[in-house]
Amino acid sequence: MQETLASIDVAYKNNKAEIEAAMFDLALEGIANGKMDYSKDPILPHVVATINKTVEKFSKISKEEQDKMVALTEEQLNAIKNADVRARD
């Protein structure tokens, strides 16, 4: 998520004039139509590109790396076991 938010900041910084002009035009279009939507959002393509890069990166992770990322620490396992014991008593 942080990477996506950072990509929005970078995209805005690098394309500020174009994005602001597009947003202004979209605002005028929305006012004229009586509704606003995000179908032509100028930042959305940057967000989607970042999300796609992240998905691609995660899809290349080995099964072992995936297991390691979601594995509980010994401390977490002990906390769960202790909570389970307390719940049974």
PDB file of N, CA, C and O in Angstrom, chain B, residues numbered from 101:
ATOM      1  N   MET B 101       0.817  -1.189   0.000  1.00  0.00           N
ATOM      2  CA  MET B 101       0.000   0.000   0.000  1.00  0.00           C
ATOM      3  C   MET B 101       0.866   1.260   0.000  1.00  0.00           C
ATOM      4  O   MET B 101       0.581   2.234  -0.698  1.00  0.00           O
ATOM      5  N   GLN B 102       1.927   1.213   0.800  1.00  0.00           N
ATOM      6  CA  GLN B 102       2.802   2.379   0.856  1.00  0.00           C
ATOM      7  C   GLN B 102       3.444   2.653  -0.499  1.00  0.00           C
ATOM      8  O   GLN B 102       3.623   3.803  -0.897  1.00  0.00           O
ATOM      9  N   GLU B 103       3.786   1.576  -1.195  1.00  0.00           N
ATOM     10  CA  GLU B 103       4.396   1.738  -2.517  1.00  0.00           C
ATOM     11  C   GLU B 103       3.410   2.395  -3.486  1.00  0.00           C
ATOM     12  O   GLU B 103       3.796   3.236  -4.299  1.00  0.00           O
ATOM     13  N   THR B 104       2.146   2.009  -3.394  1.00  0.00           N
ATOM     14  CA  THR B 104       1.121   2.590  -4.262  1.00  0.00           C
ATOM     15  C   THR B 104       0.936   4.067  -3.953  1.00  0.00           C
ATOM     16  O   THR B 104       0.852   4.889  -4.866  1.00  0.00           O
ATOM     17  N   LEU B 105       0.871   4.409  -2.670  1.00  0.00           N
ATOM     18  CA  LEU B 105       0.720   5.814  -2.290  1.00  0.00           C
ATOM     19  C   LEU B 105       1.934   6.630  -2.722  1.00  0.00           C
ATOM     20  O   LEU B 105       1.793   7.765  -3.177  1.00  0.00           O
ATOM     21  N   ALA B 106       3.116   6.056  -2.581  1.00  0.00           N
ATOM     22  CA  ALA B 106       4.325   6.750  -3.019  1.00  0.00           C
ATOM     23  C   ALA B 106       4.312   6.953  -4.527  1.00  0.00           C
ATOM     24  O   ALA B 106       4.768   7.986  -5.018  1.00  0.00           O
ATOM     25  N   SER B 107       3.790   5.970  -5.271  1.00  0.00           N
ATOM     26  CA  SER B 107       3.738   6.104  -6.732  1.00  0.00           C
ATOM     27  C   SER B 107       2.796   7.230  -7.144  1.00  0.00           C
ATOM     28  O   SER B 107       3.025   7.902  -8.149  1.00  0.00           O
ATOM     29  N   ILE B 108       1.737   7.432  -6.365  1.00  0.00           N
ATOM     30  CA  ILE B 108       0.817   8.541  -6.651  1.00  0.00           C
ATOM     31  C   ILE B 108       1.546   9.863  -6.466  1.00  0.00           C
ATOM     32  O   ILE B 108       1.422  10.769  -7.290  1.00  0.00           O
ATOM     33  N   ASP B 109       2.309   9.970  -5.381  1.00  0.00           N
ATOM     34  CA  ASP B 109       3.066  11.200  -5.130  1.00  0.00           C
ATOM     35  C   ASP B 109       4.068  11.475  -6.246  1.00  0.00           C
ATOM     36  O   ASP B 109       4.192  12.608  -6.713  1.00  0.00           O
ATOM     37  N   VAL B 110       4.781  10.433  -6.669  1.00  0.00           N
ATOM     38  CA  VAL B 110       5.776  10.591  -7.736  1.00  0.00           C
ATOM     39  C   VAL B 110       5.091  10.951  -9.055  1.00  0.00           C
ATOM     40  O   VAL B 110       5.542  11.843  -9.774  1.00  0.00           O
ATOM     41  N   ALA B 111       4.003  10.253  -9.364  1.00  0.00           N
ATOM     42  CA  ALA B 111       3.281  10.526 -10.611  1.00  0.00           C
ATOM     43  C   ALA B 111       2.767  11.959 -10.624  1.00  0.00           C
ATOM     44  O   ALA B 111       2.849  12.650 -11.639  1.00  0.00           O
ATOM     45  N   TYR B 112       2.240  12.395  -9.494  1.00  0.00           N
ATOM     46  CA  TYR B 112       1.722  13.766  -9.420  1.00  0.00           C
ATOM     47  C   TYR B 112       2.860  14.772  -9.573  1.00  0.00           C
ATOM     48  O   TYR B 112       2.744  15.746 -10.317  1.00  0.00           O
ATOM     49  N   LYS B 113       3.952  14.527  -8.866  1.00  0.00           N
ATOM     50  CA  LYS B 113       5.097  15.441  -8.928  1.00  0.00           C
ATOM     51  C   LYS B 113       5.652  15.540 -10.350  1.00  0.00           C
ATOM     52  O   LYS B 113       5.980  16.631 -10.818  1.00  0.00           O
ATOM     53  N   ASN B 114       5.757  14.404 -11.032  1.00  0.00           N
ATOM     54  CA  ASN B 114       6.350  14.378 -12.373  1.00  0.00           C
ATOM     55  C   ASN B 114       5.404  14.840 -13.478  1.00  0.00           C
ATOM     56  O   ASN B 114       5.852  15.193 -14.568  1.00  0.00           O
ATOM     57  N   ASN B 115       4.100  14.839 -13.205  1.00  0.00           N
ATOM     58  CA  ASN B 115       3.110  15.184 -14.238  1.00  0.00           C
ATOM     59  C   ASN B 115       2.100  16.202 -13.734  1.00  0.00           C
ATOM     60  O   ASN B 115       0.950  16.206 -14.173  1.00  0.00           O
ATOM     61  N   LYS B 116       2.517  17.059 -12.825  1.00  0.00           N
ATOM     62  CA  LYS B 116       1.609  17.970 -12.128  1.00  0.00           C
ATOM     63  C   LYS B 116       0.751  18.804 -13.076  1.00  0.00           C
ATOM     64  O   LYS B 116      -0.469  18.844 -12.919  1.00  0.00           O
ATOM     65  N   ALA B 117       1.352  19.457 -14.036  1.00  0.00           N
ATOM     66  CA  ALA B 117       0.597  20.342 -14.933  1.00  0.00           C
ATOM     67  C   ALA B 117      -0.444  19.563 -15.732  1.00  0.00           C
ATOM     68  O   ALA B 117      -1.592  19.991 -15.854  1.00  0.00           O
ATOM     69  N   GLU B 118      -0.037  18.425 -16.272  1.00  0.00           N
ATOM     70  CA  GLU B 118      -0.970  17.612 -17.063  1.00  0.00           C
ATOM     71  C   GLU B 118      -2.115  17.079 -16.201  1.00  0.00           C
ATOM     72  O   GLU B 118      -3.276  17.108 -16.611  1.00  0.00           O
ATOM     73  N   ILE B 119      -1.780  16.595 -15.013  1.00  0.00           N
ATOM     74  CA  ILE B 119      -2.796  16.030 -14.126  1.00  0.00           C
ATOM     75  C   ILE B 119      -3.784  17.104 -13.689  1.00  0.00           C
ATOM     76  O   ILE B 119      -4.995  16.880 -13.706  1.00  0.00           O
ATOM     77  N   GLU B 120      -3.277  18.262 -13.299  1.00  0.00           N
ATOM     78  CA  GLU B 120      -4.174  19.330 -12.852  1.00  0.00           C
ATOM     79  C   GLU B 120      -5.060  19.827 -13.988  1.00  0.00           C
ATOM     80  O   GLU B 120      -6.234  20.128 -13.771  1.00  0.00           O
ATOM     81  N   ALA B 121      -4.514  19.915 -15.185  1.00  0.00           N
ATOM     82  CA  ALA B 121      -5.331  20.328 -16.334  1.00  0.00           C
ATOM     83  C   ALA B 121      -6.414  19.293 -16.609  1.00  0.00           C
ATOM     84  O   ALA B 121      -7.566  19.647 -16.860  1.00  0.00           O
ATOM     85  N   ALA B 122      -6.049  18.019 -16.562  1.00  0.00           N
ATOM     86  CA  ALA B 122      -7.027  16.954 -16.794  1.00  0.00           C
ATOM     87  C   ALA B 122      -8.090  16.950 -15.705  1.00  0.00           C
ATOM     88  O   ALA B 122      -9.269  16.748 -15.994  1.00  0.00           O
ATOM     89  N   MET B 123      -7.687  17.170 -14.455  1.00  0.00           N
ATOM     90  CA  MET B 123      -8.656  17.199 -13.354  1.00  0.00           C
ATOM     91  C   MET B 123      -9.623  18.375 -13.515  1.00  0.00           C
ATOM     92  O   MET B 123     -10.819  18.245 -13.252  1.00  0.00           O
ATOM     93  N   PHE B 124      -9.104  19.499 -13.941  1.00  0.00           N
ATOM     94  CA  PHE B 124      -9.968  20.663 -14.152  1.00  0.00           C
ATOM     95  C   PHE B 124     -10.978  20.370 -15.256  1.00  0.00           C
ATOM     96  O   PHE B 124     -12.170  20.644 -15.109  1.00  0.00           O
ATOM     97  N   ASP B 125     -10.492  19.813 -16.362  1.00  0.00           N
ATOM     98  CA  ASP B 125     -11.396  19.471 -17.465  1.00  0.00           C
ATOM     99  C   ASP B 125     -12.442  18.449 -17.027  1.00  0.00           C
ATOM    100  O   ASP B 125     -13.610  18.548 -17.403  1.00  0.00           O
ATOM    101  N   LEU B 126     -12.020  17.469 -16.232  1.00  0.00           N
ATOM    102  CA  LEU B 126     -12.963  16.464 -15.738  1.00  0.00           C
ATOM    103  C   LEU B 126     -13.979  17.075 -14.785  1.00  0.00           C
ATOM    104  O   LEU B 126     -15.141  16.670 -14.772  1.00  0.00           O
ATOM    105  N   ALA B 127     -13.551  18.041 -13.990  1.00  0.00           N
ATOM    106  CA  ALA B 127     -14.485  18.724 -13.087  1.00  0.00           C
ATOM    107  C   ALA B 127     -15.533  19.481 -13.894  1.00  0.00           C
ATOM    108  O   ALA B 127     -16.721  19.438 -13.575  1.00  0.00           O
ATOM    109  N   LEU B 128     -15.093  20.171 -14.935  1.00  0.00           N
ATOM    110  CA  LEU B 128     -16.048  20.890 -15.795  1.00  0.00           C
ATOM    111  C   LEU B 128     -17.013  19.918 -16.461  1.00  0.00           C
ATOM    112  O   LEU B 128     -18.212  20.185 -16.552  1.00  0.00           O
ATOM    113  N   GLU B 129     -16.484  18.794 -16.923  1.00  0.00           N
ATOM    114  CA  GLU B 129     -17.320  17.772 -17.547  1.00  0.00           C
ATOM    115  C   GLU B 129     -18.328  17.216 -16.539  1.00  0.00           C
ATOM    116  O   GLU B 129     -19.494  17.006 -16.871  1.00  0.00           O
ATOM    117  N   GLY B 130     -17.878  16.983 -15.325  1.00  0.00           N
ATOM    118  CA  GLY B 130     -18.764  16.481 -14.281  1.00  0.00           C
ATOM    119  C   GLY B 130     -19.858  17.467 -13.937  1.00  0.00           C
ATOM    120  O   GLY B 130     -21.009  17.080 -13.736  1.00  0.00           O
ATOM    121  N   ILE B 131     -19.506  18.736 -13.867  1.00  0.00           N
ATOM    122  CA  ILE B 131     -20.510  19.774 -13.593  1.00  0.00           C
ATOM    123  C   ILE B 131     -21.529  19.817 -14.718  1.00  0.00           C
ATOM    124  O   ILE B 131     -22.732  19.910 -14.473  1.00  0.00           O
ATOM    125  N   ALA B 132     -21.051  19.751 -15.940  1.00  0.00           N
ATOM    126  CA  ALA B 132     -21.952  19.793 -17.096  1.00  0.00           C
ATOM    127  C   ALA B 132     -22.884  18.584 -17.127  1.00  0.00           C
ATOM    128  O   ALA B 132     -24.050  18.704 -17.503  1.00  0.00           O
ATOM    129  N   ASN B 133     -22.366  17.415 -16.730  1.00  0.00           N
ATOM    130  CA  ASN B 133     -23.169  16.190 -16.752  1.00  0.00           C
ATOM    131  C   ASN B 133     -23.996  15.997 -15.487  1.00  0.00           C
ATOM    132  O   ASN B 133     -24.885  15.146 -15.442  1.00  0.00           O
ATOM    133  N   GLY B 134     -23.705  16.778 -14.477  1.00  0.00           N
ATOM    134  CA  GLY B 134     -24.431  16.648 -13.222  1.00  0.00           C
ATOM    135  C   GLY B 134     -23.942  15.512 -12.349  1.00  0.00           C
ATOM    136  O   GLY B 134     -24.592  15.169 -11.361  1.00  0.00           O
ATOM    137  N   LYS B 135     -22.814  14.926 -12.693  1.00  0.00           N
ATOM    138  CA  LYS B 135     -22.230  13.876 -11.850  1.00  0.00           C
ATOM    139  C   LYS B 135     -20.741  13.738 -12.152  1.00  0.00           C
ATOM    140  O   LYS B 135     -20.271  14.025 -13.253  1.00  0.00           O
ATOM    141  N   MET B 136     -20.022  13.287 -11.129  1.00  0.00           N
ATOM    142  CA  MET B 136     -18.581  13.071 -11.270  1.00  0.00           C
ATOM    143  C   MET B 136     -18.316  11.574 -11.127  1.00  0.00           C
ATOM    144  O   MET B 136     -19.009  10.879 -10.385  1.00  0.00           O
ATOM    145  N   ASP B 137     -17.315  11.094 -11.838  1.00  0.00           N
ATOM    146  CA  ASP B 137     -16.882   9.714 -11.647  1.00  0.00           C
ATOM    147  C   ASP B 137     -15.377   9.633 -11.879  1.00  0.00           C
ATOM    148  O   ASP B 137     -14.732  10.623 -12.228  1.00  0.00           O
ATOM    149  N   TYR B 138     -14.844   8.465 -11.684  1.00  0.00           N
ATOM    150  CA  TYR B 138     -13.398   8.283 -11.788  1.00  0.00           C
ATOM    151  C   TYR B 138     -12.975   7.599 -13.082  1.00  0.00           C
ATOM    152  O   TYR B 138     -11.829   7.165 -13.195  1.00  0.00           O
ATOM    153  N   SER B 139     -13.847   7.496 -14.033  1.00  0.00           N
ATOM    154  CA  SER B 139     -13.537   6.742 -15.250  1.00  0.00           C
ATOM    155  C   SER B 139     -12.361   7.319 -16.041  1.00  0.00           C
ATOM    156  O   SER B 139     -11.669   6.580 -16.741  1.00  0.00           O
ATOM    157  N   LYS B 140     -12.130   8.615 -15.938  1.00  0.00           N
ATOM    158  CA  LYS B 140     -11.031   9.237 -16.683  1.00  0.00           C
ATOM    159  C   LYS B 140      -9.982   9.831 -15.743  1.00  0.00           C
ATOM    160  O   LYS B 140      -9.232  10.726 -16.136  1.00  0.00           O
ATOM    161  N   ASP B 141      -9.926   9.347 -14.525  1.00  0.00           N
ATOM    162  CA  ASP B 141      -8.993   9.868 -13.528  1.00  0.00           C
ATOM    163  C   ASP B 141      -7.562   9.809 -14.066  1.00  0.00           C
ATOM    164  O   ASP B 141      -7.106   8.733 -14.452  1.00  0.00           O
ATOM    165  N   PRO B 142      -6.841  10.934 -14.102  1.00  0.00           N
ATOM    166  CA  PRO B 142      -5.497  10.939 -14.676  1.00  0.00           C
ATOM    167  C   PRO B 142      -4.443  10.249 -13.809  1.00  0.00           C
ATOM    168  O   PRO B 142      -3.363   9.924 -14.302  1.00  0.00           O
ATOM    169  N   ILE B 143      -4.734  10.024 -12.547  1.00  0.00           N
ATOM    170  CA  ILE B 143      -3.772   9.371 -11.662  1.00  0.00           C
ATOM    171  C   ILE B 143      -3.985   7.859 -11.636  1.00  0.00           C
ATOM    172  O   ILE B 143      -3.055   7.103 -11.355  1.00  0.00           O
ATOM    173  N   LEU B 144      -5.193   7.427 -11.924  1.00  0.00           N
ATOM    174  CA  LEU B 144      -5.533   6.007 -11.847  1.00  0.00           C
ATOM    175  C   LEU B 144      -4.587   5.096 -12.643  1.00  0.00           C
ATOM    176  O   LEU B 144      -4.221   4.038 -12.130  1.00  0.00           O
ATOM    177  N   PRO B 145      -4.178   5.446 -13.854  1.00  0.00           N
ATOM    178  CA  PRO B 145      -3.241   4.565 -14.580  1.00  0.00           C
ATOM    179  C   PRO B 145      -1.923   4.346 -13.830  1.00  0.00           C
ATOM    180  O   PRO B 145      -1.339   3.264 -13.904  1.00  0.00           O
ATOM    181  N   HIS B 146      -1.456   5.365 -13.113  1.00  0.00           N
ATOM    182  CA  HIS B 146      -0.223   5.221 -12.331  1.00  0.00           C
ATOM    183  C   HIS B 146      -0.434   4.256 -11.163  1.00  0.00           C
ATOM    184  O   HIS B 146       0.439   3.446 -10.849  1.00  0.00           O
ATOM    185  N   VAL B 147      -1.593   4.351 -10.530  1.00  0.00           N
ATOM    186  CA  VAL B 147      -1.922   3.455  -9.421  1.00  0.00           C
ATOM    187  C   VAL B 147      -2.015   2.017  -9.923  1.00  0.00           C
ATOM    188  O   VAL B 147      -1.454   1.104  -9.318  1.00  0.00           O
ATOM    189  N   VAL B 148      -2.718   1.823 -11.018  1.00  0.00           N
ATOM    190  CA  VAL B 148      -2.885   0.479 -11.582  1.00  0.00           C
ATOM    191  C   VAL B 148      -1.530  -0.109 -11.985  1.00  0.00           C
ATOM    192  O   VAL B 148      -1.277  -1.291 -11.754  1.00  0.00           O
ATOM    193  N   ALA B 149      -0.671   0.696 -12.576  1.00  0.00           N
ATOM    194  CA  ALA B 149       0.658   0.213 -12.977  1.00  0.00           C
ATOM    195  C   ALA B 149       1.462  -0.237 -11.759  1.00  0.00           C
ATOM    196  O   ALA B 149       2.136  -1.266 -11.806  1.00  0.00           O
ATOM    197  N   THR B 150       1.393   0.524 -10.678  1.00  0.00           N
ATOM    198  CA  THR B 150       2.113   0.152  -9.461  1.00  0.00           C
ATOM    199  C   THR B 150       1.548  -1.128  -8.864  1.00  0.00           C
ATOM    200  O   THR B 150       2.302  -2.002  -8.437  1.00  0.00           O
ATOM    201  N   ILE B 151       0.237  -1.241  -8.832  1.00  0.00           N
ATOM    202  CA  ILE B 151      -0.399  -2.451  -8.313  1.00  0.00           C
ATOM    203  C   ILE B 151       0.003  -3.655  -9.161  1.00  0.00           C
ATOM    204  O   ILE B 151       0.304  -4.721  -8.624  1.00  0.00           O
ATOM    205  N   ASN B 152       0.010  -3.490 -10.477  1.00  0.00           N
ATOM    206  CA  ASN B 152       0.409  -4.594 -11.360  1.00  0.00           C
ATOM    207  C   ASN B 152       1.857  -5.014 -11.126  1.00  0.00           C
ATOM    208  O   ASN B 152       2.170  -6.205 -11.154  1.00  0.00           O
ATOM    209  N   LYS B 153       2.749  -4.034 -10.893  1.00  0.00           N
ATOM    210  CA  LYS B 153       4.149  -4.360 -10.599  1.00  0.00           C
ATOM    211  C   LYS B 153       4.252  -5.147  -9.290  1.00  0.00           C
ATOM    212  O   LYS B 153       5.019  -6.105  -9.188  1.00  0.00           O
ATOM    213  N   THR B 154       3.475  -4.732  -8.300  1.00  0.00           N
ATOM    214  CA  THR B 154       3.492  -5.415  -7.007  1.00  0.00           C
ATOM    215  C   THR B 154       2.963  -6.835  -7.139  1.00  0.00           C
ATOM    216  O   THR B 154       3.537  -7.771  -6.581  1.00  0.00           O
ATOM    217  N   VAL B 155       1.874  -6.996  -7.873  1.00  0.00           N
ATOM    218  CA  VAL B 155       1.304  -8.330  -8.089  1.00  0.00           C
ATOM    219  C   VAL B 155       2.310  -9.213  -8.818  1.00  0.00           C
ATOM    220  O   VAL B 155       2.488 -10.379  -8.464  1.00  0.00           O
ATOM    221  N   GLU B 156       2.961  -8.665  -9.824  1.00  0.00           N
ATOM    222  CA  GLU B 156       3.961  -9.433 -10.574  1.00  0.00           C
ATOM    223  C   GLU B 156       5.106  -9.865  -9.660  1.00  0.00           C
ATOM    224  O   GLU B 156       5.578 -10.999  -9.732  1.00  0.00           O
ATOM    225  N   LYS B 157       5.543  -8.948  -8.805  1.00  0.00           N
ATOM    226  CA  LYS B 157       6.631  -9.256  -7.879  1.00  0.00           C
ATOM    227  C   LYS B 157       6.227 -10.390  -6.935  1.00  0.00           C
ATOM    228  O   LYS B 157       7.012 -11.305  -6.690  1.00  0.00           O
ATOM    229  N   PHE B 158       5.002 -10.329  -6.405  1.00  0.00           N
ATOM    230  CA  PHE B 158       4.550 -11.370  -5.487  1.00  0.00           C
ATOM    231  C   PHE B 158       4.274 -12.689  -6.199  1.00  0.00           C
ATOM    232  O   PHE B 158       4.421 -13.755  -5.600  1.00  0.00           O
ATOM    233  N   SER B 159       3.882 -12.634  -7.453  1.00  0.00           N
ATOM    234  CA  SER B 159       3.601 -13.878  -8.174  1.00  0.00           C
ATOM    235  C   SER B 159       4.878 -14.660  -8.476  1.00  0.00           C
ATOM    236  O   SER B 159       4.813 -15.848  -8.793  1.00  0.00           O
ATOM    237  N   LYS B 160       6.028 -14.013  -8.381  1.00  0.00           N
ATOM    238  CA  LYS B 160       7.307 -14.673  -8.635  1.00  0.00           C
ATOM    239  C   LYS B 160       7.938 -15.246  -7.369  1.00  0.00           C
ATOM    240  O   LYS B 160       9.001 -15.863  -7.430  1.00  0.00           O
ATOM    241  N   ILE B 161       7.290 -15.047  -6.226  1.00  0.00           N
ATOM    242  CA  ILE B 161       7.834 -15.531  -4.962  1.00  0.00           C
ATOM    243  C   ILE B 161       7.640 -17.046  -4.873  1.00  0.00           C
ATOM    244  O   ILE B 161       6.578 -17.572  -5.204  1.00  0.00           O
ATOM    245  N   SER B 162       8.669 -17.719  -4.427  1.00  0.00           N
ATOM    246  CA  SER B 162       8.593 -19.182  -4.296  1.00  0.00           C
ATOM    247  C   SER B 162       7.637 -19.568  -3.170  1.00  0.00           C
ATOM    248  O   SER B 162       7.290 -18.751  -2.317  1.00  0.00           O
ATOM    249  N   LYS B 163       7.225 -20.827  -3.190  1.00  0.00           N
ATOM    250  CA  LYS B 163       6.320 -21.345  -2.159  1.00  0.00           C
ATOM    251  C   LYS B 163       6.949 -21.193  -0.777  1.00  0.00           C
ATOM    252  O   LYS B 163       6.259 -20.849   0.182  1.00  0.00           O
ATOM    253  N   GLU B 164       8.239 -21.445  -0.669  1.00  0.00           N
ATOM    254  CA  GLU B 164       8.935 -21.332   0.610  1.00  0.00           C
ATOM    255  C   GLU B 164       8.927 -19.887   1.110  1.00  0.00           C
ATOM    256  O   GLU B 164       8.710 -19.638   2.296  1.00  0.00           O
ATOM    257  N   GLU B 165       9.164 -18.936   0.204  1.00  0.00           N
ATOM    258  CA  GLU B 165       9.147 -17.524   0.586  1.00  0.00           C
ATOM    259  C   GLU B 165       7.747 -17.090   1.009  1.00  0.00           C
ATOM    260  O   GLU B 165       7.590 -16.317   1.954  1.00  0.00           O
ATOM    261  N   GLN B 166       6.730 -17.588   0.307  1.00  0.00           N
ATOM    262  CA  GLN B 166       5.349 -17.273   0.677  1.00  0.00           C
ATOM    263  C   GLN B 166       5.045 -17.787   2.073  1.00  0.00           C
ATOM    264  O   GLN B 166       4.473 -17.071   2.895  1.00  0.00           O
ATOM    265  N   ASP B 167       5.429 -19.026   2.340  1.00  0.00           N
ATOM    266  CA  ASP B 167       5.192 -19.612   3.660  1.00  0.00           C
ATOM    267  C   ASP B 167       5.905 -18.818   4.751  1.00  0.00           C
ATOM    268  O   ASP B 167       5.359 -18.602   5.833  1.00  0.00           O
ATOM    269  N   LYS B 168       7.125 -18.390   4.457  1.00  0.00           N
ATOM    270  CA  LYS B 168       7.896 -17.622   5.434  1.00  0.00           C
ATOM    271  C   LYS B 168       7.234 -16.271   5.721  1.00  0.00           C
ATOM    272  O   LYS B 168       7.248 -15.805   6.860  1.00  0.00           O
ATOM    273  N   MET B 169       6.659 -15.649   4.703  1.00  0.00           N
ATOM    274  CA  MET B 169       6.021 -14.338   4.873  1.00  0.00           C
ATOM    275  C   MET B 169       4.787 -14.405   5.762  1.00  0.00           C
ATOM    276  O   MET B 169       4.506 -13.465   6.505  1.00  0.00           O
ATOM    277  N   VAL B 170       4.051 -15.508   5.692  1.00  0.00           N
ATOM    278  CA  VAL B 170       2.802 -15.608   6.451  1.00  0.00           C
ATOM    279  C   VAL B 170       2.943 -16.448   7.712  1.00  0.00           C
ATOM    280  O   VAL B 170       1.977 -16.608   8.458  1.00  0.00           O
ATOM    281  N   ALA B 171       4.116 -16.979   7.958  1.00  0.00           N
ATOM    282  CA  ALA B 171       4.332 -17.821   9.136  1.00  0.00           C
ATOM    283  C   ALA B 171       4.301 -16.975  10.402  1.00  0.00           C
ATOM    284  O   ALA B 171       4.770 -15.837  10.424  1.00  0.00           O
ATOM    285  N   LEU B 172       3.744 -17.554  11.440  1.00  0.00           N
ATOM    286  CA  LEU B 172       3.707 -16.889  12.734  1.00  0.00           C
ATOM    287  C   LEU B 172       5.039 -17.080  13.447  1.00  0.00           C
ATOM    288  O   LEU B 172       5.707 -18.101  13.287  1.00  0.00           O
ATOM    289  N   THR B 173       5.408 -16.084  14.231  1.00  0.00           N
ATOM    290  CA  THR B 173       6.618 -16.215  15.038  1.00  0.00           C
ATOM    291  C   THR B 173       6.322 -17.123  16.223  1.00  0.00           C
ATOM    292  O   THR B 173       5.164 -17.403  16.535  1.00  0.00           O
ATOM    293  N   GLU B 174       7.370 -17.573  16.870  1.00  0.00           N
ATOM    294  CA  GLU B 174       7.204 -18.429  18.053  1.00  0.00           C
ATOM    295  C   GLU B 174       6.400 -17.695  19.129  1.00  0.00           C
ATOM    296  O   GLU B 174       5.557 -18.292  19.798  1.00  0.00           O
ATOM    297  N   GLU B 175       6.664 -16.421  19.286  1.00  0.00           N
ATOM    298  CA  GLU B 175       5.936 -15.606  20.269  1.00  0.00           C
ATOM    299  C   GLU B 175       4.442 -15.542  19.936  1.00  0.00           C
ATOM    300  O   GLU B 175       3.601 -15.646  20.830  1.00  0.00           O
ATOM    301  N   GLN B 176       4.116 -15.373  18.663  1.00  0.00           N
ATOM    302  CA  GLN B 176       2.714 -15.330  18.248  1.00  0.00           C
ATOM    303  C   GLN B 176       2.031 -16.674  18.473  1.00  0.00           C
ATOM    304  O   GLN B 176       0.890 -16.727  18.932  1.00  0.00           O
ATOM    305  N   LEU B 177       2.732 -17.758  18.151  1.00  0.00           N
ATOM    306  CA  LEU B 177       2.174 -19.094  18.374  1.00  0.00           C
ATOM    307  C   LEU B 177       1.901 -19.332  19.857  1.00  0.00           C
ATOM    308  O   LEU B 177       0.855 -19.869  20.219  1.00  0.00           O
ATOM    309  N   ASN B 178       2.839 -18.933  20.713  1.00  0.00           N
ATOM    310  CA  ASN B 178       2.649 -19.100  22.151  1.00  0.00           C
ATOM    311  C   ASN B 178       1.473 -18.272  22.656  1.00  0.00           C
ATOM    312  O   ASN B 178       0.710 -18.733  23.505  1.00  0.00           O
ATOM    313  N   ALA B 179       1.322 -17.067  22.148  1.00  0.00           N
ATOM    314  CA  ALA B 179       0.201 -16.218  22.558  1.00  0.00           C
ATOM    315  C   ALA B 179      -1.129 -16.863  22.172  1.00  0.00           C
ATOM    316  O   ALA B 179      -2.086 -16.827  22.946  1.00  0.00           O
ATOM    317  N   ILE B 180      -1.189 -17.446  20.996  1.00  0.00           N
ATOM    318  CA  ILE B 180      -2.416 -18.122  20.543  1.00  0.00           C
ATOM    319  C   ILE B 180      -2.694 -19.344  21.409  1.00  0.00           C
ATOM    320  O   ILE B 180      -3.831 -19.577  21.820  1.00  0.00           O
ATOM    321  N   LYS B 181      -1.649 -20.125  21.685  1.00  0.00           N
ATOM    322  CA  LYS B 181      -1.818 -21.312  22.528  1.00  0.00           C
ATOM    323  C   LYS B 181      -2.310 -20.926  23.918  1.00  0.00           C
ATOM    324  O   LYS B 181      -3.218 -21.558  24.459  1.00  0.00           O
ATOM    325  N   ASN B 182      -1.708 -19.885  24.496  1.00  0.00           N
ATOM    326  CA  ASN B 182      -2.107 -19.437  25.830  1.00  0.00           C
ATOM    327  C   ASN B 182      -3.543 -18.924  25.836  1.00  0.00           C
ATOM    328  O   ASN B 182      -4.299 -19.201  26.767  1.00  0.00           O
ATOM    329  N   ALA B 183      -3.913 -18.191  24.816  1.00  0.00           N
ATOM    330  CA  ALA B 183      -5.290 -17.690  24.725  1.00  0.00           C
ATOM    331  C   ALA B 183      -6.266 -18.846  24.575  1.00  0.00           C
ATOM    332  O   ALA B 183      -7.365 -18.810  25.128  1.00  0.00           O
ATOM    333  N   ASP B 184      -5.874 -19.859  23.839  1.00  0.00           N
ATOM    334  CA  ASP B 184      -6.722 -21.034  23.654  1.00  0.00           C
ATOM    335  C   ASP B 184      -6.919 -21.774  24.980  1.00  0.00           C
ATOM    336  O   ASP B 184      -8.027 -22.196  25.310  1.00  0.00           O
ATOM    337  N   VAL B 185      -5.835 -21.921  25.728  1.00  0.00           N
ATOM    338  CA  VAL B 185      -5.919 -22.591  27.033  1.00  0.00           C
ATOM    339  C   VAL B 185      -6.834 -21.801  27.968  1.00  0.00           C
ATOM    340  O   VAL B 185      -7.676 -22.386  28.649  1.00  0.00           O
ATOM    341  N   ARG B 186      -6.678 -20.482  28.005  1.00  0.00           N
ATOM    342  CA  ARG B 186      -7.533 -19.636  28.858  1.00  0.00           C
ATOM    343  C   ARG B 186      -8.991 -19.718  28.437  1.00  0.00           C
ATOM    344  O   ARG B 186      -9.884 -19.717  29.285  1.00  0.00           O
ATOM    345  N   ALA B 187      -9.237 -19.789  27.145  1.00  0.00           N
ATOM    346  CA  ALA B 187     -10.620 -19.850  26.654  1.00  0.00           C
ATOM    347  C   ALA B 187     -11.286 -21.163  27.042  1.00  0.00           C
ATOM    348  O   ALA B 187     -12.498 -21.205  27.254  1.00  0.00           O
ATOM    349  N   ARG B 188     -10.513 -22.222  27.134  1.00  0.00           N
ATOM    350  CA  ARG B 188     -11.061 -23.533  27.496  1.00  0.00           C
ATOM    351  C   ARG B 188     -11.354 -23.638  28.990  1.00  0.00           C
ATOM    352  O   ARG B 188     -12.232 -24.396  29.401  1.00  0.00           O
ATOM    353  N   ASP B 189     -10.632 -22.888  29.792  1.00  0.00           N
ATOM    354  CA  ASP B 189     -10.807 -22.963  31.259  1.00  0.00           C
ATOM    355  C   ASP B 189     -11.992 -22.205  31.751  1.00  0.00           C
ATOM    356  O   ASP B 189     -12.255 -22.183  32.953  1.00  0.00           O
TER     357      ASP B 189
END
